[in-house]
Amino acid sequence: MSATIYCYHCHVQHSRDEMRLVITKTGKRWRCERSIKSAQADRKTRDAFGRQISAINKAEAQANIRMRSKD
């Protein structure tokens, strides 16, 4: 089995010891402890975490676009 697991919440690979298997309406999903703790925090902290993850995802998407345009 792989040493990392994909977090459905923040869309990042994490080591297995950072992950928890949670049950959702659609089935079992892996979620990182960091995202679980952030969801339990106050609204200001949750919003900051969401903006951080969005910035990471946006940077990754832009990097993928640049790599494809070089071909």
Distance bins in CASP14 RR format, pairs under 12 A and 6 or more apart:
PFRMAT RR
TARGET T0000
AUTHOR 0000-0000-0000
RMODE 2
METHOD distances of the structure
MODEL  1
1 16 0 0 0 0 1 0 0 0 0 0 0
2 13 0 0 0 0 1 0 0 0 0 0 0
2 14 0 0 0 0 0 1 0 0 0 0 0
2 15 0 0 0 0 1 0 0 0 0 0 0
2 16 0 0 0 0 1 0 0 0 0 0 0
2 19 0 0 0 0 0 1 0 0 0 0 0
2 30 0 0 0 0 0 1 0 0 0 0 0
3 13 0 0 0 0 1 0 0 0 0 0 0
3 14 0 0 0 0 0 1 0 0 0 0 0
3 15 1 0 0 1 0 0 0 0 0 0 0
3 16 1 0 0 1 0 0 0 0 0 0 0
3 17 0 0 0 0 1 0 0 0 0 0 0
3 18 0 0 0 0 0 1 0 0 0 0 0
3 19 0 0 0 0 0 1 0 0 0 0 0
4 12 0 0 0 0 1 0 0 0 0 0 0
4 13 1 0 1 0 0 0 0 0 0 0 0
4 14 1 0 0 1 0 0 0 0 0 0 0
4 15 1 0 1 0 0 0 0 0 0 0 0
4 16 1 0 0 1 0 0 0 0 0 0 0
4 17 0 0 0 0 0 1 0 0 0 0 0
4 18 0 0 0 0 1 0 0 0 0 0 0
4 19 0 0 0 0 1 0 0 0 0 0 0
4 30 0 0 0 0 0 1 0 0 0 0 0
4 32 0 0 0 0 0 1 0 0 0 0 0
5 12 0 0 0 0 0 1 0 0 0 0 0
5 13 1 0 0 1 0 0 0 0 0 0 0
5 14 1 0 0 1 0 0 0 0 0 0 0
5 15 1 0 0 1 0 0 0 0 0 0 0
5 16 1 0 1 0 0 0 0 0 0 0 0
5 17 0 0 0 0 1 0 0 0 0 0 0
5 18 0 0 0 0 1 0 0 0 0 0 0
5 19 1 0 1 0 0 0 0 0 0 0 0
5 20 0 0 0 0 1 0 0 0 0 0 0
5 21 0 0 0 0 1 0 0 0 0 0 0
5 28 0 0 0 0 0 1 0 0 0 0 0
5 29 0 0 0 0 0 1 0 0 0 0 0
5 30 1 0 1 0 0 0 0 0 0 0 0
5 31 0 0 0 0 1 0 0 0 0 0 0
5 32 0 0 0 0 1 0 0 0 0 0 0
5 33 0 0 0 0 0 1 0 0 0 0 0
6 12 1 0 0 1 0 0 0 0 0 0 0
6 13 1 0 1 0 0 0 0 0 0 0 0
6 14 0 0 0 0 1 0 0 0 0 0 0
6 15 0 0 0 0 0 1 0 0 0 0 0
6 16 0 0 0 0 0 1 0 0 0 0 0
6 18 0 0 0 0 0 1 0 0 0 0 0
6 19 0 0 0 0 1 0 0 0 0 0 0
6 29 0 0 0 0 1 0 0 0 0 0 0
6 30 1 0 0 1 0 0 0 0 0 0 0
6 31 0 0 0 0 0 1 0 0 0 0 0
6 32 0 0 0 0 1 0 0 0 0 0 0
7 13 1 0 0 1 0 0 0 0 0 0 0
7 14 1 0 1 0 0 0 0 0 0 0 0
7 15 0 0 0 0 0 1 0 0 0 0 0
7 16 0 0 0 0 0 1 0 0 0 0 0
7 18 0 0 0 0 1 0 0 0 0 0 0
7 19 1 0 0 1 0 0 0 0 0 0 0
7 20 0 0 0 0 1 0 0 0 0 0 0
7 21 0 0 0 0 0 1 0 0 0 0 0
7 22 0 0 0 0 0 1 0 0 0 0 0
7 29 0 0 0 0 1 0 0 0 0 0 0
7 30 1 0 0 1 0 0 0 0 0 0 0
7 31 1 0 1 0 0 0 0 0 0 0 0
7 32 1 0 1 0 0 0 0 0 0 0 0
7 33 0 0 0 0 1 0 0 0 0 0 0
7 34 0 0 0 0 1 0 0 0 0 0 0
7 35 1 0 0 1 0 0 0 0 0 0 0
7 36 0 0 0 0 1 0 0 0 0 0 0
7 38 0 0 0 0 0 1 0 0 0 0 0
7 53 0 0 0 0 1 0 0 0 0 0 0
7 56 0 0 0 0 0 1 0 0 0 0 0
7 57 0 0 0 0 0 1 0 0 0 0 0
8 14 0 0 0 0 0 1 0 0 0 0 0
8 19 0 0 0 0 0 1 0 0 0 0 0
8 20 0 0 0 0 0 1 0 0 0 0 0
8 21 0 0 0 0 0 1 0 0 0 0 0
8 22 0 0 0 0 1 0 0 0 0 0 0
8 24 0 0 0 0 1 0 0 0 0 0 0
8 26 0 0 0 0 1 0 0 0 0 0 0
8 27 0 0 0 0 0 1 0 0 0 0 0
8 28 0 0 0 0 0 1 0 0 0 0 0
8 29 1 0 1 0 0 0 0 0 0 0 0
8 30 1 0 0 1 0 0 0 0 0 0 0
8 31 1 0 0 1 0 0 0 0 0 0 0
8 32 0 0 0 0 1 0 0 0 0 0 0
8 35 0 0 0 0 1 0 0 0 0 0 0
8 36 0 0 0 0 0 1 0 0 0 0 0
9 19 0 0 0 0 0 1 0 0 0 0 0
9 20 0 0 0 0 0 1 0 0 0 0 0
9 22 0 0 0 0 1 0 0 0 0 0 0
9 24 0 0 0 0 0 1 0 0 0 0 0
9 29 0 0 0 0 1 0 0 0 0 0 0
9 30 0 0 0 0 1 0 0 0 0 0 0
9 31 1 0 1 0 0 0 0 0 0 0 0
9 32 1 0 0 1 0 0 0 0 0 0 0
9 33 0 0 0 0 0 1 0 0 0 0 0
9 34 0 0 0 0 1 0 0 0 0 0 0
9 35 1 0 1 0 0 0 0 0 0 0 0
9 36 0 0 0 0 1 0 0 0 0 0 0
9 37 0 0 0 0 0 1 0 0 0 0 0
9 38 0 0 0 0 1 0 0 0 0 0 0
9 39 0 0 0 0 1 0 0 0 0 0 0
9 46 0 0 0 0 0 1 0 0 0 0 0
9 49 0 0 0 0 0 1 0 0 0 0 0
9 50 0 0 0 0 1 0 0 0 0 0 0
9 53 0 0 0 0 1 0 0 0 0 0 0
9 57 0 0 0 0 0 1 0 0 0 0 0
10 18 0 0 0 0 0 1 0 0 0 0 0
10 19 0 0 0 0 0 1 0 0 0 0 0
10 29 0 0 0 0 0 1 0 0 0 0 0
10 30 0 0 0 0 0 1 0 0 0 0 0
10 31 0 0 0 0 1 0 0 0 0 0 0
10 32 1 0 0 1 0 0 0 0 0 0 0
10 33 0 0 0 0 0 1 0 0 0 0 0
10 34 1 0 0 1 0 0 0 0 0 0 0
10 35 1 0 1 0 0 0 0 0 0 0 0
10 36 0 0 0 0 0 1 0 0 0 0 0
10 37 0 0 0 0 0 1 0 0 0 0 0
10 38 0 0 0 0 1 0 0 0 0 0 0
10 39 0 0 0 0 0 1 0 0 0 0 0
10 49 0 0 0 0 1 0 0 0 0 0 0
10 50 0 0 0 0 1 0 0 0 0 0 0
10 52 0 0 0 0 1 0 0 0 0 0 0
10 53 1 0 1 0 0 0 0 0 0 0 0
10 54 0 0 0 0 1 0 0 0 0 0 0
10 55 0 0 0 0 0 1 0 0 0 0 0
10 56 1 0 0 1 0 0 0 0 0 0 0
10 57 0 0 0 0 1 0 0 0 0 0 0
10 60 0 0 0 0 0 1 0 0 0 0 0
11 30 0 0 0 0 0 1 0 0 0 0 0
11 31 0 0 0 0 0 1 0 0 0 0 0
11 32 0 0 0 0 0 1 0 0 0 0 0
11 35 0 0 0 0 0 1 0 0 0 0 0
11 50 0 0 0 0 0 1 0 0 0 0 0
11 53 1 0 0 1 0 0 0 0 0 0 0
11 54 0 0 0 0 0 1 0 0 0 0 0
11 56 0 0 0 0 1 0 0 0 0 0 0
11 57 1 0 0 1 0 0 0 0 0 0 0
11 58 0 0 0 0 0 1 0 0 0 0 0
11 60 0 0 0 0 1 0 0 0 0 0 0
11 61 0 0 0 0 0 1 0 0 0 0 0
12 18 0 0 0 0 0 1 0 0 0 0 0
12 19 0 0 0 0 0 1 0 0 0 0 0
12 30 0 0 0 0 0 1 0 0 0 0 0
12 31 0 0 0 0 0 1 0 0 0 0 0
12 32 1 0 0 1 0 0 0 0 0 0 0
12 34 0 0 0 0 1 0 0 0 0 0 0
12 35 0 0 0 0 1 0 0 0 0 0 0
12 52 0 0 0 0 0 1 0 0 0 0 0
12 53 0 0 0 0 1 0 0 0 0 0 0
12 56 1 0 0 1 0 0 0 0 0 0 0
12 57 0 0 0 0 1 0 0 0 0 0 0
12 60 0 0 0 0 1 0 0 0 0 0 0
13 19 0 0 0 0 1 0 0 0 0 0 0
13 30 0 0 0 0 0 1 0 0 0 0 0
13 32 0 0 0 0 1 0 0 0 0 0 0
13 60 0 0 0 0 0 1 0 0 0 0 0
14 20 0 0 0 0 0 1 0 0 0 0 0
14 30 0 0 0 0 1 0 0 0 0 0 0
14 31 0 0 0 0 1 0 0 0 0 0 0
14 32 1 0 1 0 0 0 0 0 0 0 0
14 33 0 0 0 0 1 0 0 0 0 0 0
14 34 0 0 0 0 1 0 0 0 0 0 0
14 35 0 0 0 0 1 0 0 0 0 0 0
14 36 0 0 0 0 0 1 0 0 0 0 0
15 30 0 0 0 0 0 1 0 0 0 0 0
15 32 0 0 0 0 1 0 0 0 0 0 0
15 33 0 0 0 0 0 1 0 0 0 0 0
15 34 0 0 0 0 0 1 0 0 0 0 0
16 30 0 0 0 0 1 0 0 0 0 0 0
16 32 0 0 0 0 0 1 0 0 0 0 0
16 33 0 0 0 0 0 1 0 0 0 0 0
17 32 0 0 0 0 0 1 0 0 0 0 0
17 33 0 0 0 0 1 0 0 0 0 0 0
18 30 0 0 0 0 1 0 0 0 0 0 0
18 31 0 0 0 0 1 0 0 0 0 0 0
18 32 1 0 1 0 0 0 0 0 0 0 0
18 33 1 0 1 0 0 0 0 0 0 0 0
18 34 1 0 0 1 0 0 0 0 0 0 0
18 35 0 0 0 0 1 0 0 0 0 0 0
18 36 0 0 0 0 0 1 0 0 0 0 0
18 37 0 0 0 0 0 1 0 0 0 0 0
19 28 0 0 0 0 0 1 0 0 0 0 0
19 29 0 0 0 0 1 0 0 0 0 0 0
19 30 1 0 1 0 0 0 0 0 0 0 0
19 31 1 0 0 1 0 0 0 0 0 0 0
19 32 1 0 1 0 0 0 0 0 0 0 0
19 33 1 0 0 1 0 0 0 0 0 0 0
19 34 0 0 0 0 1 0 0 0 0 0 0
19 35 0 0 0 0 1 0 0 0 0 0 0
19 36 0 0 0 0 1 0 0 0 0 0 0
20 28 0 0 0 0 0 1 0 0 0 0 0
20 29 0 0 0 0 1 0 0 0 0 0 0
20 30 1 0 0 1 0 0 0 0 0 0 0
20 31 1 0 1 0 0 0 0 0 0 0 0
20 32 1 0 0 1 0 0 0 0 0 0 0
20 33 1 0 0 1 0 0 0 0 0 0 0
20 34 0 0 0 0 0 1 0 0 0 0 0
20 35 0 0 0 0 1 0 0 0 0 0 0
20 36 1 0 0 1 0 0 0 0 0 0 0
20 37 0 0 0 0 0 1 0 0 0 0 0
20 39 0 0 0 0 0 1 0 0 0 0 0
21 27 0 0 0 0 0 1 0 0 0 0 0
21 28 1 0 1 0 0 0 0 0 0 0 0
21 29 1 0 0 1 0 0 0 0 0 0 0
21 30 1 0 1 0 0 0 0 0 0 0 0
21 31 1 0 0 1 0 0 0 0 0 0 0
21 32 0 0 0 0 0 1 0 0 0 0 0
21 33 0 0 0 0 0 1 0 0 0 0 0
21 36 0 0 0 0 0 1 0 0 0 0 0
22 28 1 0 0 1 0 0 0 0 0 0 0
22 29 1 0 1 0 0 0 0 0 0 0 0
22 30 1 0 0 1 0 0 0 0 0 0 0
22 31 1 0 1 0 0 0 0 0 0 0 0
22 32 0 0 0 0 0 1 0 0 0 0 0
22 33 0 0 0 0 0 1 0 0 0 0 0
22 35 0 0 0 0 1 0 0 0 0 0 0
22 36 1 0 0 1 0 0 0 0 0 0 0
22 39 0 0 0 0 0 1 0 0 0 0 0
23 29 1 0 0 1 0 0 0 0 0 0 0
23 30 0 0 0 0 0 1 0 0 0 0 0
23 31 0 0 0 0 0 1 0 0 0 0 0
24 30 0 0 0 0 0 1 0 0 0 0 0
24 31 0 0 0 0 1 0 0 0 0 0 0
29 35 0 0 0 0 0 1 0 0 0 0 0
29 36 0 0 0 0 0 1 0 0 0 0 0
30 36 0 0 0 0 0 1 0 0 0 0 0
31 37 0 0 0 0 0 1 0 0 0 0 0
31 38 0 0 0 0 0 1 0 0 0 0 0
31 39 0 0 0 0 1 0 0 0 0 0 0
32 38 0 0 0 0 1 0 0 0 0 0 0
32 39 0 0 0 0 0 1 0 0 0 0 0
32 49 0 0 0 0 0 1 0 0 0 0 0
32 53 0 0 0 0 0 1 0 0 0 0 0
33 39 0 0 0 0 0 1 0 0 0 0 0
33 40 0 0 0 0 0 1 0 0 0 0 0
34 40 0 0 0 0 0 1 0 0 0 0 0
34 41 0 0 0 0 0 1 0 0 0 0 0
34 45 0 0 0 0 0 1 0 0 0 0 0
34 49 0 0 0 0 1 0 0 0 0 0 0
34 50 0 0 0 0 0 1 0 0 0 0 0
34 52 0 0 0 0 0 1 0 0 0 0 0
34 53 0 0 0 0 1 0 0 0 0 0 0
35 41 0 0 0 0 0 1 0 0 0 0 0
35 45 0 0 0 0 0 1 0 0 0 0 0
35 46 0 0 0 0 1 0 0 0 0 0 0
35 49 1 0 0 1 0 0 0 0 0 0 0
35 50 0 0 0 0 1 0 0 0 0 0 0
35 52 0 0 0 0 0 1 0 0 0 0 0
35 53 0 0 0 0 1 0 0 0 0 0 0
36 46 0 0 0 0 0 1 0 0 0 0 0
36 49 0 0 0 0 0 1 0 0 0 0 0
37 45 0 0 0 0 1 0 0 0 0 0 0
37 46 0 0 0 0 0 1 0 0 0 0 0
37 49 0 0 0 0 1 0 0 0 0 0 0
38 44 0 0 0 0 0 1 0 0 0 0 0
38 45 1 0 0 1 0 0 0 0 0 0 0
38 46 1 0 1 0 0 0 0 0 0 0 0
38 47 0 0 0 0 1 0 0 0 0 0 0
38 48 0 0 0 0 1 0 0 0 0 0 0
38 49 1 1 0 0 0 0 0 0 0 0 0
38 50 1 0 0 1 0 0 0 0 0 0 0
38 51 0 0 0 0 0 1 0 0 0 0 0
38 52 0 0 0 0 1 0 0 0 0 0 0
38 53 0 0 0 0 1 0 0 0 0 0 0
39 45 0 0 0 0 1 0 0 0 0 0 0
39 46 1 0 0 1 0 0 0 0 0 0 0
39 47 0 0 0 0 0 1 0 0 0 0 0
39 49 0 0 0 0 1 0 0 0 0 0 0
39 50 0 0 0 0 0 1 0 0 0 0 0
39 53 0 0 0 0 0 1 0 0 0 0 0
40 46 0 0 0 0 1 0 0 0 0 0 0
40 49 0 0 0 0 0 1 0 0 0 0 0
41 47 0 0 0 0 1 0 0 0 0 0 0
41 48 0 0 0 0 1 0 0 0 0 0 0
41 49 1 0 0 1 0 0 0 0 0 0 0
41 50 0 0 0 0 0 1 0 0 0 0 0
42 48 0 0 0 0 0 1 0 0 0 0 0
42 49 0 0 0 0 0 1 0 0 0 0 0
43 49 0 0 0 0 0 1 0 0 0 0 0
43 50 0 0 0 0 0 1 0 0 0 0 0
44 50 0 0 0 0 0 1 0 0 0 0 0
44 51 0 0 0 0 0 1 0 0 0 0 0
45 51 0 0 0 0 0 1 0 0 0 0 0
45 52 0 0 0 0 0 1 0 0 0 0 0
46 52 0 0 0 0 0 1 0 0 0 0 0
46 53 0 0 0 0 0 1 0 0 0 0 0
47 53 0 0 0 0 0 1 0 0 0 0 0
47 54 0 0 0 0 0 1 0 0 0 0 0
48 54 0 0 0 0 0 1 0 0 0 0 0
48 55 0 0 0 0 0 1 0 0 0 0 0
49 55 0 0 0 0 0 1 0 0 0 0 0
49 56 0 0 0 0 0 1 0 0 0 0 0
50 56 0 0 0 0 1 0 0 0 0 0 0
50 57 0 0 0 0 1 0 0 0 0 0 0
50 58 0 0 0 0 0 1 0 0 0 0 0
51 57 0 0 0 0 0 1 0 0 0 0 0
51 58 0 0 0 0 0 1 0 0 0 0 0
52 58 0 0 0 0 0 1 0 0 0 0 0
52 59 0 0 0 0 0 1 0 0 0 0 0
53 59 0 0 0 0 0 1 0 0 0 0 0
53 60 0 0 0 0 0 1 0 0 0 0 0
54 60 0 0 0 0 0 1 0 0 0 0 0
54 61 0 0 0 0 0 1 0 0 0 0 0
55 61 0 0 0 0 0 1 0 0 0 0 0
55 62 0 0 0 0 0 1 0 0 0 0 0
56 62 0 0 0 0 0 1 0 0 0 0 0
56 63 0 0 0 0 0 1 0 0 0 0 0
57 63 0 0 0 0 0 1 0 0 0 0 0
57 64 0 0 0 0 0 1 0 0 0 0 0
58 64 0 0 0 0 0 1 0 0 0 0 0
58 65 0 0 0 0 0 1 0 0 0 0 0
59 65 0 0 0 0 0 1 0 0 0 0 0
59 66 0 0 0 0 0 1 0 0 0 0 0
60 66 0 0 0 0 0 1 0 0 0 0 0
60 67 0 0 0 0 0 1 0 0 0 0 0
61 67 0 0 0 0 0 1 0 0 0 0 0
61 68 0 0 0 0 0 1 0 0 0 0 0
62 68 0 0 0 0 0 1 0 0 0 0 0
62 69 0 0 0 0 0 1 0 0 0 0 0
63 69 0 0 0 0 0 1 0 0 0 0 0
63 70 0 0 0 0 0 1 0 0 0 0 0
64 70 0 0 0 0 0 1 0 0 0 0 0
64 71 0 0 0 0 0 1 0 0 0 0 0
65 71 0 0 0 0 0 1 0 0 0 0 0
END
